[in-house]
Amino acid sequence: MAKEKASKKHEAERRFFTAEITPAMDGQSVLLKGWLYDLRDIGKIRFLILRDKEGFIQVTAKKGLTSDAVLELMKEIPRESVIAVRGVVKKSEQAPGGVEIVPESVEIINKALEVPPIDLTERSKTDLSKRLDWRFLDTRRKNIAPIFKVRSKIYKAIVNFFDSKGFININTPKLTTLGLESGAESFAVEYFDKKAWLAQSPQFYKQMFVIGGFERVYEIAPVFRAEKSHTTRHLTEFTGVDFEMGFIESEHDVMDVIEEMMKYVIERVSKEASRELEQLNVKLKVPDKIPRISMKEAKEMLAERGKELDEDDDLDAEAEKLLCEIVKEKYNEELVFVTLFPWSKRPFYHMRPENNPNVTKSFDLLWNGLEVSTGSQREHRLEVLRKQAEEKGVKLDSIYAALFKYGAPPHGGAGFGLDRLTQSMLRLENVREALLLPRDPERIRP
Protein backbone atom coordinates (compact mmCIF):
# COMPACT_ATOMS: atom_id res chain seq x y z
CA MET A 1 0.00 0.00 0.00
CA ALA A 2 2.85 2.39 0.89
CA LYS A 3 4.53 1.70 -2.45
CA GLU A 4 1.24 2.36 -4.30
CA LYS A 5 0.79 5.71 -2.53
CA ALA A 6 4.34 6.73 -3.30
CA SER A 7 3.86 5.81 -6.96
CA LYS A 8 0.67 7.86 -7.21
CA LYS A 9 2.35 10.83 -5.54
CA HIS A 10 5.26 10.64 -7.98
CA GLU A 11 2.84 10.43 -10.93
CA ALA A 12 0.93 13.49 -9.70
CA GLU A 13 4.17 15.48 -9.54
CA ARG A 14 5.24 14.56 -13.06
CA ARG A 15 5.56 17.63 -15.24
CA PHE A 16 3.36 17.63 -18.34
CA PHE A 17 4.11 19.68 -21.45
CA THR A 18 1.38 21.71 -23.10
CA ALA A 19 1.41 19.57 -26.26
CA GLU A 20 0.55 16.49 -24.16
CA ILE A 21 -2.69 17.93 -22.81
CA THR A 22 -5.73 16.73 -24.77
CA PRO A 23 -9.52 16.75 -24.24
CA ALA A 24 -9.30 13.00 -23.58
CA MET A 25 -7.54 13.87 -20.28
CA ASP A 26 -10.67 15.63 -18.96
CA GLY A 27 -10.67 15.51 -15.15
CA GLN A 28 -7.01 14.53 -14.81
CA SER A 29 -4.72 16.40 -12.40
CA VAL A 30 -1.56 17.78 -14.01
CA LEU A 31 1.49 19.90 -13.24
CA LEU A 32 2.74 22.36 -15.86
CA LYS A 33 5.76 24.66 -15.78
CA GLY A 34 6.72 27.48 -18.11
CA TRP A 35 6.49 31.22 -18.64
CA LEU A 36 3.51 33.52 -18.17
CA TYR A 37 2.77 34.66 -21.71
CA ASP A 38 -0.41 36.62 -21.08
CA LEU A 39 -2.94 37.47 -18.39
CA ARG A 40 -6.49 38.71 -18.87
CA ASP A 41 -9.08 39.74 -16.33
CA ILE A 42 -12.74 39.62 -17.40
CA GLY A 43 -14.99 40.29 -14.44
CA LYS A 44 -15.15 37.17 -12.31
CA ILE A 45 -12.93 35.14 -14.65
CA ARG A 46 -9.15 35.37 -14.86
CA PHE A 47 -7.27 33.84 -17.83
CA LEU A 48 -3.59 32.96 -17.70
CA ILE A 49 -1.70 31.74 -20.79
CA LEU A 50 1.24 29.50 -19.93
CA ARG A 51 3.96 28.87 -22.51
CA ASP A 52 6.53 26.09 -22.48
CA LYS A 53 8.85 24.62 -25.11
CA GLU A 54 5.96 22.77 -26.76
CA GLY A 55 3.40 25.57 -27.02
CA PHE A 56 0.66 27.39 -25.10
CA ILE A 57 -2.25 26.46 -22.85
CA GLN A 58 -5.02 28.46 -21.20
CA VAL A 59 -5.47 28.41 -17.42
CA THR A 60 -8.96 29.57 -16.40
CA ALA A 61 -9.76 30.65 -12.86
CA LYS A 62 -13.32 31.56 -11.79
CA LYS A 63 -14.39 33.33 -8.64
CA GLY A 64 -16.19 30.83 -6.43
CA LEU A 65 -14.46 27.82 -8.01
CA THR A 66 -10.85 28.92 -7.55
CA SER A 67 -9.41 29.95 -4.20
CA ASP A 68 -9.12 33.67 -3.50
CA ALA A 69 -5.39 33.20 -2.85
CA VAL A 70 -4.81 31.79 -6.36
CA LEU A 71 -6.99 34.49 -7.96
CA GLU A 72 -5.09 37.21 -6.13
CA LEU A 73 -1.69 35.75 -7.03
CA MET A 74 -2.64 35.44 -10.71
CA LYS A 75 -3.46 39.13 -10.74
CA GLU A 76 0.03 40.12 -9.61
CA ILE A 77 2.35 37.94 -11.75
CA PRO A 78 4.45 39.97 -14.22
CA ARG A 79 4.46 38.67 -17.79
CA GLU A 80 7.39 36.34 -18.66
CA SER A 81 7.77 35.18 -15.06
CA VAL A 82 8.55 31.47 -14.66
CA ILE A 83 5.60 29.71 -13.04
CA ALA A 84 4.20 26.30 -12.07
CA VAL A 85 0.50 25.50 -12.31
CA ARG A 86 -1.18 22.51 -10.71
CA GLY A 87 -4.71 21.92 -11.82
CA VAL A 88 -7.34 19.80 -13.50
CA VAL A 89 -7.76 19.34 -17.24
CA LYS A 90 -11.15 20.45 -18.55
CA LYS A 91 -12.62 20.07 -22.02
CA SER A 92 -13.70 23.46 -23.40
CA GLU A 93 -14.84 24.27 -26.94
CA GLN A 94 -14.05 27.94 -26.33
CA ALA A 95 -10.43 27.36 -25.25
CA PRO A 96 -7.58 27.07 -27.79
CA GLY A 97 -7.08 23.40 -28.63
CA GLY A 98 -10.39 22.49 -26.98
CA VAL A 99 -8.89 22.21 -23.52
CA GLU A 100 -8.00 24.39 -20.52
CA ILE A 101 -6.61 23.99 -17.01
CA VAL A 102 -8.66 24.79 -13.88
CA PRO A 103 -5.96 25.82 -11.38
CA GLU A 104 -5.65 24.41 -7.89
CA SER A 105 -2.39 26.23 -7.18
CA VAL A 106 -0.08 28.67 -8.95
CA GLU A 107 3.56 29.13 -7.93
CA ILE A 108 5.96 31.85 -9.01
CA ILE A 109 9.29 30.09 -9.53
CA ASN A 110 11.13 33.19 -10.69
CA LYS A 111 9.58 36.61 -11.16
CA ALA A 112 10.40 38.69 -14.26
CA LEU A 113 12.02 41.92 -13.05
CA GLU A 114 11.39 44.12 -16.09
CA VAL A 115 9.12 44.43 -19.09
CA PRO A 116 10.84 42.73 -22.08
CA PRO A 117 12.57 45.19 -24.44
CA ILE A 118 10.97 43.56 -27.51
CA ASP A 119 7.42 42.60 -28.40
CA LEU A 120 6.91 38.87 -27.79
CA THR A 121 3.41 38.62 -29.19
CA GLU A 122 2.52 36.67 -32.31
CA ARG A 123 2.17 39.87 -34.34
CA SER A 124 5.43 41.43 -33.19
CA LYS A 125 6.29 44.74 -34.85
CA THR A 126 9.85 44.77 -33.49
CA ASP A 127 12.34 44.96 -36.37
CA LEU A 128 14.65 42.00 -37.03
CA SER A 129 17.83 43.79 -35.96
CA LYS A 130 16.50 44.52 -32.47
CA ARG A 131 15.00 41.05 -32.20
CA LEU A 132 18.44 39.57 -32.89
CA ASP A 133 19.93 41.79 -30.17
CA TRP A 134 17.54 40.04 -27.78
CA ARG A 135 17.46 36.65 -29.47
CA PHE A 136 16.99 34.66 -26.23
CA LEU A 137 13.71 36.53 -25.75
CA ASP A 138 12.78 36.43 -29.43
CA THR A 139 12.93 32.61 -29.39
CA ARG A 140 10.03 32.62 -26.92
CA ARG A 141 7.73 33.92 -29.66
CA LYS A 142 5.18 31.50 -31.08
CA ASN A 143 6.61 31.13 -34.60
CA ILE A 144 10.33 31.31 -33.82
CA ALA A 145 10.99 28.06 -31.93
CA PRO A 146 9.34 25.99 -34.72
CA ILE A 147 11.98 27.29 -37.17
CA PHE A 148 14.75 25.83 -35.04
CA LYS A 149 12.91 22.58 -34.38
CA VAL A 150 12.67 22.14 -38.16
CA ARG A 151 16.35 23.07 -38.55
CA SER A 152 17.24 20.46 -35.92
CA LYS A 153 15.32 17.82 -37.87
CA ILE A 154 17.11 18.83 -41.10
CA TYR A 155 20.46 18.38 -39.32
CA LYS A 156 19.43 14.98 -37.94
CA ALA A 157 18.15 13.77 -41.33
CA ILE A 158 21.38 14.82 -43.09
CA VAL A 159 23.52 12.95 -40.55
CA ASN A 160 21.35 9.84 -40.80
CA PHE A 161 21.43 9.96 -44.59
CA PHE A 162 25.21 10.22 -44.90
CA ASP A 163 25.70 7.55 -42.27
CA SER A 164 23.40 5.19 -44.18
CA LYS A 165 25.39 5.76 -47.36
CA GLY A 166 28.76 4.83 -45.86
CA PHE A 167 30.14 8.37 -45.39
CA ILE A 168 32.54 8.97 -42.50
CA ASN A 169 32.04 12.08 -40.41
CA ILE A 170 35.23 14.14 -40.12
CA ASN A 171 36.12 17.25 -38.10
CA THR A 172 38.62 19.53 -39.82
CA PRO A 173 40.59 22.59 -38.59
CA LYS A 174 39.03 26.03 -38.76
CA LEU A 175 42.40 27.71 -38.19
CA THR A 176 44.50 27.16 -41.27
CA THR A 177 47.25 28.54 -43.49
CA LEU A 178 45.87 26.87 -46.61
CA GLY A 179 42.82 28.00 -48.57
CA LEU A 180 41.54 27.05 -52.00
CA GLU A 181 39.10 29.92 -52.36
CA SER A 182 39.76 33.65 -52.73
CA GLY A 183 42.19 34.95 -50.14
CA ALA A 184 40.44 38.32 -50.22
CA GLU A 185 37.44 36.68 -48.56
CA SER A 186 39.41 35.20 -45.63
CA PHE A 187 39.53 36.43 -42.03
CA ALA A 188 43.13 36.78 -40.86
CA VAL A 189 43.88 36.02 -37.19
CA GLU A 190 46.97 36.32 -35.02
CA TYR A 191 48.31 32.85 -34.28
CA PHE A 192 51.15 33.32 -31.78
CA ASP A 193 53.98 34.72 -33.93
CA LYS A 194 52.34 33.74 -37.22
CA LYS A 195 49.32 34.70 -39.26
CA ALA A 196 46.52 32.20 -39.83
CA TRP A 197 43.09 32.34 -41.45
CA LEU A 198 39.63 31.15 -40.53
CA ALA A 199 38.68 28.38 -42.95
CA GLN A 200 36.41 29.42 -45.81
CA SER A 201 35.72 25.80 -46.67
CA PRO A 202 36.86 22.30 -45.66
CA GLN A 203 37.55 21.59 -49.35
CA PHE A 204 41.25 20.80 -48.98
CA TYR A 205 40.63 18.50 -45.99
CA LYS A 206 37.70 16.72 -47.64
CA GLN A 207 39.87 15.87 -50.62
CA MET A 208 42.75 14.92 -48.30
CA PHE A 209 40.80 12.15 -46.61
CA VAL A 210 38.97 10.87 -49.68
CA ILE A 211 42.43 10.44 -51.19
CA GLY A 212 43.61 9.22 -47.77
CA GLY A 213 41.47 6.13 -48.17
CA PHE A 214 38.18 7.03 -46.46
CA GLU A 215 36.59 7.40 -49.94
CA ARG A 216 33.41 9.07 -48.58
CA VAL A 217 33.47 11.86 -45.99
CA TYR A 218 31.19 14.60 -44.70
CA GLU A 219 31.35 17.43 -42.20
CA ILE A 220 28.83 19.81 -40.63
CA ALA A 221 30.74 22.75 -39.17
CA PRO A 222 31.24 26.55 -39.19
CA VAL A 223 32.48 28.23 -42.36
CA PHE A 224 33.82 31.79 -42.47
CA ARG A 225 33.62 34.22 -45.40
CA ALA A 226 34.89 37.80 -45.24
CA GLU A 227 32.30 39.01 -47.72
CA LYS A 228 30.99 42.55 -47.27
CA SER A 229 27.61 41.47 -48.61
CA HIS A 230 24.49 43.10 -47.22
CA THR A 231 21.84 40.78 -48.59
CA THR A 232 19.12 38.53 -47.21
CA ARG A 233 21.17 35.46 -48.15
CA HIS A 234 24.79 36.19 -47.14
CA LEU A 235 26.55 35.76 -43.80
CA THR A 236 30.15 35.99 -42.63
CA GLU A 237 29.78 32.79 -40.57
CA PHE A 238 27.46 29.98 -41.49
CA THR A 239 27.02 26.27 -40.88
CA GLY A 240 28.39 24.34 -43.83
CA VAL A 241 27.27 20.85 -44.81
CA ASP A 242 30.10 19.47 -46.96
CA PHE A 243 30.68 16.05 -48.47
CA GLU A 244 33.20 14.48 -50.82
CA MET A 245 33.21 11.07 -52.51
CA GLY A 246 35.76 9.07 -54.47
CA PHE A 247 35.65 6.74 -57.46
CA ILE A 248 33.00 8.68 -59.34
CA GLU A 249 32.37 8.59 -63.07
CA SER A 250 31.21 12.21 -63.37
CA GLU A 251 29.63 15.11 -61.53
CA HIS A 252 26.28 13.40 -62.06
CA ASP A 253 27.24 10.83 -59.41
CA VAL A 254 27.50 13.71 -56.93
CA MET A 255 24.15 15.10 -58.07
CA ASP A 256 22.60 11.65 -57.66
CA VAL A 257 23.64 11.61 -53.99
CA ILE A 258 22.30 15.14 -53.46
CA GLU A 259 18.99 14.28 -55.11
CA GLU A 260 18.59 11.23 -52.92
CA MET A 261 19.58 13.27 -49.86
CA MET A 262 17.07 16.03 -50.58
CA LYS A 263 14.25 13.52 -51.04
CA TYR A 264 15.19 11.84 -47.76
CA VAL A 265 15.53 15.09 -45.80
CA ILE A 266 12.24 16.56 -47.04
CA GLU A 267 10.42 13.29 -46.38
CA ARG A 268 11.82 12.93 -42.83
CA VAL A 269 11.19 16.57 -41.90
CA SER A 270 7.63 16.31 -43.25
CA LYS A 271 6.97 13.41 -40.89
CA GLU A 272 9.00 14.40 -37.84
CA ALA A 273 8.19 18.13 -37.82
CA SER A 274 4.63 18.06 -39.14
CA ARG A 275 3.34 20.08 -36.17
CA GLU A 276 5.96 22.80 -36.63
CA LEU A 277 5.42 22.97 -40.40
CA GLU A 278 1.70 23.43 -39.78
CA GLN A 279 2.43 26.22 -37.30
CA LEU A 280 4.59 27.93 -39.93
CA ASN A 281 2.01 27.31 -42.67
CA VAL A 282 4.56 25.42 -44.79
CA LYS A 283 3.72 22.48 -47.03
CA LEU A 284 6.68 20.49 -48.32
CA LYS A 285 6.84 18.66 -51.63
CA VAL A 286 9.16 15.68 -52.00
CA PRO A 287 10.67 15.97 -55.49
CA ASP A 288 9.94 13.25 -58.02
CA LYS A 289 13.00 14.07 -60.13
CA ILE A 290 15.17 17.17 -59.82
CA PRO A 291 15.67 18.62 -63.33
CA ARG A 292 19.26 19.08 -64.53
CA ILE A 293 19.58 22.08 -66.83
CA SER A 294 22.83 23.33 -68.34
CA MET A 295 23.77 26.95 -67.80
CA LYS A 296 23.32 27.49 -71.54
CA GLU A 297 19.76 26.13 -71.40
CA ALA A 298 19.01 28.14 -68.27
CA LYS A 299 20.10 31.37 -69.95
CA GLU A 300 17.92 30.58 -72.95
CA MET A 301 14.92 30.02 -70.66
CA LEU A 302 15.62 33.29 -68.85
CA ALA A 303 16.05 35.19 -72.13
CA GLU A 304 12.57 34.07 -73.17
CA ARG A 305 11.28 35.79 -70.01
CA GLY A 306 13.24 38.97 -70.68
CA LYS A 307 16.25 38.26 -68.45
CA GLU A 308 19.37 38.53 -70.65
CA LEU A 309 22.74 37.26 -69.42
CA ASP A 310 26.10 37.19 -71.20
CA GLU A 311 27.83 33.89 -71.97
CA ASP A 312 30.26 34.18 -69.03
CA ASP A 313 27.76 35.66 -66.56
CA ASP A 314 26.82 33.81 -63.39
CA LEU A 315 23.19 33.72 -62.24
CA ASP A 316 22.28 36.66 -60.03
CA ALA A 317 19.57 36.55 -57.34
CA GLU A 318 16.90 37.73 -59.77
CA ALA A 319 17.85 35.06 -62.31
CA GLU A 320 17.81 32.29 -59.69
CA LYS A 321 14.34 33.28 -58.54
CA LEU A 322 12.98 33.56 -62.09
CA LEU A 323 14.54 30.25 -63.15
CA CYS A 324 12.88 28.45 -60.23
CA GLU A 325 9.53 29.93 -61.26
CA ILE A 326 10.05 28.64 -64.82
CA VAL A 327 11.04 25.17 -63.55
CA LYS A 328 7.98 25.08 -61.29
CA GLU A 329 5.74 25.83 -64.27
CA LYS A 330 7.50 23.42 -66.66
CA TYR A 331 8.39 20.48 -64.43
CA ASN A 332 6.26 21.04 -61.30
CA GLU A 333 9.44 20.86 -59.22
CA GLU A 334 10.79 23.34 -56.65
CA LEU A 335 14.42 22.24 -57.00
CA VAL A 336 16.69 22.43 -60.04
CA PHE A 337 20.32 21.66 -60.80
CA VAL A 338 22.07 24.18 -63.06
CA THR A 339 25.11 22.49 -64.64
CA LEU A 340 28.24 23.24 -66.70
CA PHE A 341 29.12 26.62 -65.20
CA PRO A 342 31.62 28.80 -67.09
CA TRP A 343 35.31 28.14 -66.34
CA SER A 344 35.73 31.87 -65.74
CA LYS A 345 33.41 31.66 -62.71
CA ARG A 346 34.72 28.50 -61.04
CA PRO A 347 37.82 27.64 -58.94
CA PHE A 348 40.93 26.11 -60.50
CA TYR A 349 40.31 22.67 -58.98
CA HIS A 350 37.00 22.10 -60.83
CA MET A 351 37.36 19.61 -63.68
CA ARG A 352 36.67 20.70 -67.26
CA PRO A 353 35.09 18.44 -69.88
CA GLU A 354 37.57 17.13 -72.47
CA ASN A 355 35.51 18.55 -75.33
CA ASN A 356 34.77 22.00 -73.85
CA PRO A 357 37.41 23.83 -71.76
CA ASN A 358 35.16 26.88 -71.46
CA VAL A 359 32.90 25.18 -68.91
CA THR A 360 33.35 23.06 -65.79
CA LYS A 361 31.82 19.82 -64.60
CA SER A 362 30.12 21.75 -61.85
CA PHE A 363 26.62 22.64 -60.73
CA ASP A 364 24.47 24.70 -58.38
CA LEU A 365 21.31 23.46 -56.71
CA LEU A 366 18.50 26.02 -56.51
CA TRP A 367 15.47 25.64 -54.24
CA ASN A 368 12.55 28.04 -54.11
CA GLY A 369 14.56 30.76 -55.83
CA LEU A 370 17.71 30.40 -53.72
CA GLU A 371 21.08 28.75 -54.35
CA VAL A 372 21.55 26.17 -51.58
CA SER A 373 24.50 24.12 -52.86
CA THR A 374 27.51 24.22 -55.16
CA GLY A 375 29.46 21.15 -56.28
CA SER A 376 31.58 19.60 -58.98
CA GLN A 377 33.84 16.82 -60.06
CA ARG A 378 37.35 17.80 -58.92
CA GLU A 379 40.44 17.62 -61.09
CA HIS A 380 42.52 14.70 -59.75
CA ARG A 381 45.37 14.74 -62.30
CA LEU A 382 48.28 16.78 -60.93
CA GLU A 383 49.61 17.93 -64.30
CA VAL A 384 46.18 19.30 -65.25
CA LEU A 385 45.76 20.92 -61.83
CA ARG A 386 49.07 22.72 -62.23
CA LYS A 387 48.01 24.12 -65.62
CA GLN A 388 44.60 25.20 -64.37
CA ALA A 389 46.08 26.90 -61.30
CA GLU A 390 48.55 28.75 -63.52
CA GLU A 391 45.74 29.78 -65.85
CA LYS A 392 43.84 31.23 -62.88
CA GLY A 393 46.94 32.96 -61.50
CA VAL A 394 46.91 30.75 -58.41
CA LYS A 395 50.08 29.49 -56.76
CA LEU A 396 49.53 25.80 -56.12
CA ASP A 397 50.41 25.10 -52.49
CA SER A 398 52.93 22.30 -52.09
CA ILE A 399 50.80 20.61 -49.39
CA TYR A 400 47.81 20.53 -51.72
CA ALA A 401 49.88 19.35 -54.69
CA ALA A 402 51.27 16.48 -52.59
CA LEU A 403 47.78 14.97 -52.29
CA PHE A 404 47.83 14.01 -55.96
CA LYS A 405 51.27 12.35 -56.10
CA TYR A 406 50.33 9.05 -54.50
CA GLY A 407 47.23 7.85 -56.29
CA ALA A 408 44.19 10.13 -56.26
CA PRO A 409 40.91 8.57 -57.45
CA PRO A 410 38.39 10.54 -59.51
CA HIS A 411 36.31 12.37 -56.93
CA GLY A 412 33.84 15.16 -56.36
CA GLY A 413 31.58 16.70 -53.80
CA ALA A 414 29.46 19.63 -52.78
CA GLY A 415 28.81 22.15 -50.04
CA PHE A 416 25.50 23.32 -48.60
CA GLY A 417 24.60 26.06 -46.17
CA LEU A 418 22.41 24.59 -43.41
CA ASP A 419 21.06 28.10 -42.83
CA ARG A 420 20.06 28.52 -46.48
CA LEU A 421 18.54 25.04 -46.55
CA THR A 422 16.33 26.08 -43.64
CA GLN A 423 15.58 29.43 -45.27
CA SER A 424 14.57 27.76 -48.53
CA MET A 425 12.53 25.00 -46.93
CA LEU A 426 10.53 27.43 -44.80
CA ARG A 427 10.51 30.22 -47.41
CA LEU A 428 11.96 32.73 -44.94
CA GLU A 429 12.62 36.21 -46.28
CA ASN A 430 16.00 36.55 -44.57
CA VAL A 431 18.63 33.89 -43.83
CA ARG A 432 19.19 35.56 -40.45
CA GLU A 433 15.83 34.15 -39.37
CA ALA A 434 17.22 30.64 -39.89
CA LEU A 435 20.05 30.75 -37.35
CA LEU A 436 20.12 31.79 -33.74
CA LEU A 437 22.93 34.33 -33.66
CA PRO A 438 23.90 35.49 -37.16
CA ARG A 439 27.17 37.12 -38.09
CA ASP A 440 27.40 39.67 -40.91
CA PRO A 441 29.65 42.66 -41.65
CA GLU A 442 27.95 44.71 -38.91
CA ARG A 443 26.87 42.09 -36.38
CA ILE A 444 29.29 40.27 -34.09
CA ARG A 445 27.24 40.45 -30.85
CA PRO A 446 25.71 38.96 -28.76
Beta strands, then each sheet from edge to edge (+ up, - down):
strand 1: 15-16
strand 2: 29-42
strand 3: 45-52
strand 4: 55-62
strand 5: 82-91
strand 6: 99-110
strand 7: 168-169
strand 8: 175-176
strand 9: 188-191
strand 10: 194-198
strand 11: 216-224
strand 12: 237-246
strand 13: 292-294
strand 14: 335-339
strand 15: 362-367
strand 16: 370-377
strand 17: 411-417
sheet 1: 1+ 2+ 3- 4+ 6+ 5-
sheet 2: 7+ 11+ 12- 17+ 16- 15+ 14- 13-
sheet 3: 8+ 10- 9+
end
